[in-house]
Amino acid sequence: MLPKSLEGTTTINLPSPANIIVYVIIWAVVIAGVFFVYQRGRTMGRWTTQDILIVAIMGVLLEVYDNLIGDQFITPIIQLIPFGHLLALNDLPYMFLLMVGIALIRKPGCATAMVFLNYILMQLFYGGTGINILMWPYGLLQGLFIDFYIIARGGRVFERGGWSAVVDGLIMGSLRAFPAVTVQSAFLGPLIQGETKTLGYIFFYSLFNLIGNGIEAAISGPIAVRIA
C-alpha cells in the first residue's frame, strides 16, 4: 500500500456536471481511438483466423491468471513485500502473457482485443453485478495506447529480439498502466463508484504502476519474441 505520507490530503472530486463532461470526453477519446486503430489496422495486414484464436486463448489465459491465480494466490504474497503491490509485481505473469500475445499477432488492435476480452470476462464472472458498460473505458484504455505504439512502430514491434524487444516491452508495459490507472482513479471511480482518491495517491500509484508494468514487460519482451 502507498504510505500515508505520500498520499497527501487533497482529493480529486470534481462537481458532478464537470465529472460527467469529462466522462463523455473520455468515451469520445476511446471511441475515436478504437476507430483509428481499426482504420490503420486495415492497412497493416488483415487479421487471420489464427490471430482471432490467439486473442481468444490469450484473453482467457489473462483472465485465469488475473482474477483466479493472481488475486487468490499471488497478490496476498506480494502484499507482504514493501511496495510490492504498489509496483504491481503481481502483474509479471500477466504482462508476460500479454507480451506473448502481442508478439504472436503484431497487428494493431491485438492488445485492446486481448485486454478488453479479459476485462469482459472479469465483469461476467467476478464483477458481482455482471456487465457494466460504464466502466468499459478503463478496460479499453489498458490496451488502446499499446496499439497506438504498434501503429507508430509501423507494425515492427517485437520484430527482433535483444534490446529492441526490451525497449518495445518497456514502452508497451508503461502504456498499459497509464493512462488507464489515472483515468480510473481520478474520474471513473468518483463518478461511477463513489470512490475518491487524493492527488498524491493518484500520482504515485500511477507512477509506480507505470514503472512496475514497464519493467515487467521489458523483461518479458525478449522471451515473448523467442516464443513467437
DRENDO-1510 file (C-alpha; in Angstrom, 1 decimal, always signed):
<recs>
REC; n; res; u; v; w
REC; 1; MET; +0.0; +0.0; +0.0 .
REC; 2; LEU; +1.0; +3.6; -0.5 .
REC; 3; PRO; +2.5; +5.2; +2.6 .
REC; 4; LYS; +0.2; +7.8; +4.1 .
REC; 5; SER; +2.9; +10.4; +3.9 .
REC; 6; LEU; +2.8; +10.2; +0.1 .
REC; 7; GLU; -1.0; +10.3; -0.2 .
REC; 8; GLY; -1.5; +13.9; +0.9 .
REC; 9; THR; -4.9; +15.2; +1.7 .
REC; 10; THR; -6.0; +17.0; -1.5 .
REC; 11; THR; -8.7; +14.8; -3.1 .
REC; 12; ILE; -9.7; +14.8; -6.7 .
REC; 13; ASN; -13.5; +15.2; -6.7 .
REC; 14; LEU; -15.0; +17.3; -9.5 .
REC; 15; PRO; -18.5; +18.5; -9.3 .
REC; 16; SER; -21.0; +16.1; -10.9 .
REC; 17; PRO; -21.7; +18.2; -14.0 .
REC; 18; ALA; -17.9; +18.6; -14.6 .
REC; 19; ASN; -17.3; +14.9; -14.0 .
REC; 20; ILE; -20.0; +13.9; -16.4 .
REC; 21; ILE; -18.5; +16.2; -19.1 .
REC; 22; VAL; -15.0; +14.7; -18.5 .
REC; 23; TYR; -16.6; +11.2; -18.7 .
REC; 24; VAL; -18.2; +12.0; -22.1 .
REC; 25; ILE; -14.8; +13.3; -23.3 .
REC; 26; ILE; -13.1; +10.1; -22.2 .
REC; 27; TRP; -15.7; +8.0; -24.0 .
REC; 28; ALA; -15.2; +10.2; -27.1 .
REC; 29; VAL; -11.4; +9.7; -27.0 .
REC; 30; VAL; -11.8; +5.9; -26.5 .
REC; 31; ILE; -14.3; +5.6; -29.4 .
REC; 32; ALA; -12.1; +7.7; -31.7 .
REC; 33; GLY; -9.1; +5.7; -30.7 .
REC; 34; VAL; -10.7; +2.4; -31.4 .
REC; 35; PHE; -11.8; +3.7; -34.8 .
REC; 36; PHE; -8.3; +5.0; -35.6 .
REC; 37; VAL; -6.8; +1.6; -34.6 .
REC; 38; TYR; -9.3; -0.2; -36.8 .
REC; 39; GLN; -8.7; +2.0; -39.8 .
REC; 40; ARG; -4.9; +1.9; -39.5 .
REC; 41; GLY; -5.0; -1.8; -38.9 .
REC; 42; ARG; -6.8; -2.4; -42.2 .
REC; 43; THR; -3.7; -1.0; -44.0 .
REC; 44; MET; -1.2; -3.0; -41.9 .
REC; 45; GLY; -2.3; -6.5; -42.6 .
REC; 46; ARG; -5.6; -8.4; -42.4 .
REC; 47; TRP; -6.4; -10.5; -39.3 .
REC; 48; THR; -6.4; -14.2; -39.9 .
REC; 49; THR; -8.4; -16.9; -38.2 .
REC; 50; GLN; -5.2; -17.8; -36.3 .
REC; 51; ASP; -5.0; -14.2; -34.9 .
REC; 52; ILE; -8.5; -14.4; -33.7 .
REC; 53; LEU; -7.9; -17.7; -32.0 .
REC; 54; ILE; -4.8; -16.3; -30.3 .
REC; 55; VAL; -6.8; -13.4; -29.0 .
REC; 56; ALA; -9.4; -15.7; -27.6 .
REC; 57; ILE; -6.9; -18.0; -26.0 .
REC; 58; MET; -4.7; -15.3; -24.5 .
REC; 59; GLY; -7.7; -13.3; -23.3 .
REC; 60; VAL; -8.9; -16.4; -21.4 .
REC; 61; LEU; -5.4; -17.1; -20.0 .
REC; 62; LEU; -5.1; -13.4; -18.9 .
REC; 63; GLU; -8.4; -13.8; -17.0 .
REC; 64; VAL; -7.5; -17.1; -15.4 .
REC; 65; TYR; -4.3; -15.6; -14.1 .
REC; 66; ASP; -5.6; -12.1; -13.3 .
REC; 67; ASN; -8.7; -13.0; -11.2 .
REC; 68; LEU; -8.1; -16.6; -10.2 .
REC; 69; ILE; -4.5; -17.4; -9.7 .
REC; 70; GLY; -3.2; -13.9; -9.3 .
REC; 71; ASP; -5.9; -12.5; -6.9 .
REC; 72; GLN; -6.2; -15.7; -4.9 .
REC; 73; PHE; -2.6; -16.8; -4.5 .
REC; 74; ILE; +0.0; -14.4; -5.8 .
REC; 75; THR; -1.3; -11.0; -4.7 .
REC; 76; PRO; -1.6; -11.9; -1.0 .
REC; 77; ILE; +2.1; -12.9; -1.0 .
REC; 78; ILE; +3.1; -9.8; -3.0 .
REC; 79; GLN; +1.3; -7.5; -0.5 .
REC; 80; LEU; +3.8; -8.7; +2.2 .
REC; 81; ILE; +6.6; -7.1; +0.2 .
REC; 82; PRO; +7.2; -3.4; +0.8 .
REC; 83; PHE; +6.0; -1.5; -2.3 .
REC; 84; GLY; +5.4; -4.9; -3.9 .
REC; 85; HIS; +1.7; -4.4; -4.7 .
REC; 86; LEU; +2.3; -0.7; -5.5 .
REC; 87; LEU; +4.8; -1.7; -8.2 .
REC; 88; ALA; +2.3; -4.3; -9.4 .
REC; 89; LEU; +4.8; -7.1; -9.0 .
REC; 90; ASN; +1.8; -9.5; -9.1 .
REC; 91; ASP; +1.3; -8.4; -12.8 .
REC; 92; LEU; +4.5; -10.1; -14.0 .
REC; 93; PRO; +2.8; -13.2; -15.3 .
REC; 94; TYR; +0.0; -11.1; -16.8 .
REC; 95; MET; +2.5; -8.9; -18.6 .
REC; 96; PHE; +4.3; -11.9; -19.9 .
REC; 97; LEU; +1.1; -13.4; -21.3 .
REC; 98; LEU; +0.2; -10.1; -22.9 .
REC; 99; MET; +3.6; -9.6; -24.5 .
REC; 100; VAL; +3.5; -13.2; -25.9 .
REC; 101; GLY; +0.1; -12.5; -27.4 .
REC; 102; ILE; +1.4; -9.2; -29.0 .
REC; 103; ALA; +4.5; -11.0; -30.3 .
REC; 104; LEU; +2.4; -13.7; -31.9 .
REC; 105; ILE; +0.0; -11.3; -33.7 .
REC; 106; ARG; +1.9; -8.0; -34.0 .
REC; 107; LYS; -1.1; -6.1; -35.6 .
REC; 108; PRO; -2.9; -3.0; -34.4 .
REC; 109; GLY; -5.9; -3.9; -32.2 .
REC; 110; CYS; -4.4; -7.1; -30.7 .
REC; 111; ALA; -3.6; -5.5; -27.4 .
REC; 112; THR; -7.0; -3.9; -27.0 .
REC; 113; ALA; -8.8; -7.1; -28.0 .
REC; 114; MET; -6.9; -9.3; -25.5 .
REC; 115; VAL; -7.1; -6.9; -22.6 .
REC; 116; PHE; -10.8; -6.0; -23.2 .
REC; 117; LEU; -11.8; -9.7; -23.5 .
REC; 118; ASN; -10.0; -10.3; -20.2 .
REC; 119; TYR; -12.0; -7.3; -18.7 .
REC; 120; ILE; -15.3; -8.5; -20.0 .
REC; 121; LEU; -14.7; -12.0; -18.6 .
REC; 122; MET; -13.8; -10.4; -15.3 .
REC; 123; GLN; -17.0; -8.5; -15.2 .
REC; 124; LEU; -19.1; -11.6; -16.1 .
REC; 125; PHE; -17.5; -13.9; -13.6 .
REC; 126; TYR; -16.1; -11.7; -10.8 .
REC; 127; GLY; -17.8; -8.3; -11.1 .
REC; 128; GLY; -20.8; -9.2; -8.9 .
REC; 129; THR; -23.2; -7.1; -10.9 .
REC; 130; GLY; -22.4; -8.5; -14.4 .
REC; 131; ILE; -21.5; -6.4; -17.4 .
REC; 132; ASN; -21.0; -2.7; -16.5 .
REC; 133; ILE; -20.7; -0.7; -19.7 .
REC; 134; LEU; -20.0; +2.5; -17.8 .
REC; 135; MET; -16.6; +1.1; -16.7 .
REC; 136; TRP; -15.6; +0.0; -20.2 .
REC; 137; PRO; -13.2; +2.9; -20.9 .
REC; 138; TYR; -10.9; +1.5; -18.2 .
REC; 139; GLY; -10.7; -1.9; -19.9 .
REC; 140; LEU; -10.2; -0.4; -23.3 .
REC; 141; LEU; -7.6; +2.2; -22.3 .
REC; 142; GLN; -5.4; -0.6; -20.9 .
REC; 143; GLY; -4.8; -1.8; -24.5 .
REC; 144; LEU; -5.6; +1.2; -26.7 .
REC; 145; PHE; -2.4; +3.1; -26.1 .
REC; 146; ILE; -0.3; -0.1; -26.7 .
REC; 147; ASP; -2.0; -0.3; -30.1 .
REC; 148; PHE; -1.1; +3.3; -30.8 .
REC; 149; TYR; +2.5; +2.4; -30.2 .
REC; 150; ILE; +2.2; -0.7; -32.5 .
REC; 151; ILE; +0.9; +1.7; -35.2 .
REC; 152; ALA; +3.7; +4.2; -34.5 .
REC; 153; ARG; +6.2; +1.4; -35.0 .
REC; 154; GLY; +4.7; +0.6; -38.3 .
REC; 155; GLY; +4.0; -3.0; -37.2 .
REC; 156; ARG; +7.7; -3.6; -36.5 .
REC; 157; VAL; +7.1; -4.1; -32.8 .
REC; 158; PHE; +8.8; -7.3; -31.5 .
REC; 159; GLU; +10.3; -7.7; -35.0 .
REC; 160; ARG; +13.7; -8.5; -33.4 .
REC; 161; GLY; +14.8; -9.8; -30.0 .
REC; 162; GLY; +17.5; -8.4; -27.8 .
REC; 163; TRP; +17.4; -4.8; -26.7 .
REC; 164; SER; +14.9; -3.8; -29.3 .
REC; 165; ALA; +12.4; -6.2; -27.7 .
REC; 166; VAL; +13.3; -4.9; -24.2 .
REC; 167; VAL; +12.5; -1.3; -25.3 .
REC; 168; ASP; +9.3; -2.3; -27.0 .
REC; 169; GLY; +8.2; -4.2; -23.9 .
REC; 170; LEU; +9.2; -1.3; -21.6 .
REC; 171; ILE; +7.1; +1.2; -23.6 .
REC; 172; MET; +4.1; -1.0; -24.0 .
REC; 173; GLY; +4.1; -2.1; -20.4 .
REC; 174; SER; +4.2; +1.6; -19.3 .
REC; 175; LEU; +1.3; +2.4; -21.7 .
REC; 176; ARG; -0.8; -0.4; -20.3 .
REC; 177; ALA; -0.6; +1.1; -16.8 .
REC; 178; PHE; -1.0; +4.7; -17.9 .
REC; 179; PRO; -3.4; +6.4; -18.6 .
REC; 180; ALA; -5.9; +3.7; -17.6 .
REC; 181; VAL; -5.0; +3.7; -13.9 .
REC; 182; THR; -5.0; +7.5; -13.8 .
REC; 183; VAL; -8.4; +7.8; -15.5 .
REC; 184; GLN; -9.9; +5.2; -13.3 .
REC; 185; SER; -8.7; +6.7; -10.0 .
REC; 186; ALA; -9.3; +10.4; -10.9 .
REC; 187; PHE; -12.6; +10.2; -12.9 .
REC; 188; LEU; -14.3; +6.9; -13.3 .
REC; 189; GLY; -14.0; +5.9; -9.6 .
REC; 190; PRO; -15.5; +9.1; -8.2 .
REC; 191; LEU; -18.3; +9.3; -10.8 .
REC; 192; ILE; -19.4; +5.7; -11.0 .
REC; 193; GLN; -18.2; +4.0; -7.8 .
REC; 194; GLY; -18.2; +7.0; -5.4 .
REC; 195; GLU; -14.6; +6.4; -4.6 .
REC; 196; THR; -12.4; +9.5; -4.2 .
REC; 197; LYS; -8.6; +9.4; -4.1 .
REC; 198; THR; -6.1; +12.1; -3.1 .
REC; 199; LEU; -3.9; +13.7; -5.7 .
REC; 200; GLY; -0.8; +12.2; -4.1 .
REC; 201; TYR; -2.3; +8.7; -4.3 .
REC; 202; ILE; -3.3; +9.0; -7.9 .
REC; 203; PHE; +0.2; +10.4; -8.9 .
REC; 204; PHE; +2.3; +7.9; -7.0 .
REC; 205; TYR; +0.0; +4.9; -7.7 .
REC; 206; SER; +0.1; +5.7; -11.4 .
REC; 207; LEU; +3.8; +6.3; -11.4 .
REC; 208; PHE; +4.7; +3.1; -9.5 .
REC; 209; ASN; +2.3; +1.0; -11.7 .
REC; 210; LEU; +3.9; +2.6; -14.8 .
REC; 211; ILE; +7.4; +1.6; -13.6 .
REC; 212; GLY; +6.4; -1.9; -12.5 .
REC; 213; ASN; +4.4; -2.8; -15.6 .
REC; 214; GLY; +7.1; -1.3; -17.8 .
REC; 215; ILE; +9.9; -3.3; -16.2 .
REC; 216; GLU; +7.8; -6.5; -16.2 .
REC; 217; ALA; +7.1; -6.1; -19.9 .
REC; 218; ALA; +10.7; -5.2; -20.7 .
REC; 219; ILE; +11.8; -8.5; -19.1 .
REC; 220; SER; +9.1; -10.4; -20.9 .
REC; 221; GLY; +9.7; -8.9; -24.3 .
REC; 222; PRO; +12.7; -10.9; -25.5 .
REC; 223; ILE; +11.2; -14.1; -24.1 .
REC; 224; ALA; +8.0; -13.4; -25.9 .
REC; 225; VAL; +9.9; -12.9; -29.2 .
REC; 226; ARG; +11.6; -16.2; -28.8 .
REC; 227; ILE; +8.3; -18.0; -28.1 .
REC; 228; ALA; +6.7; -16.4; -31.2 .
</recs>
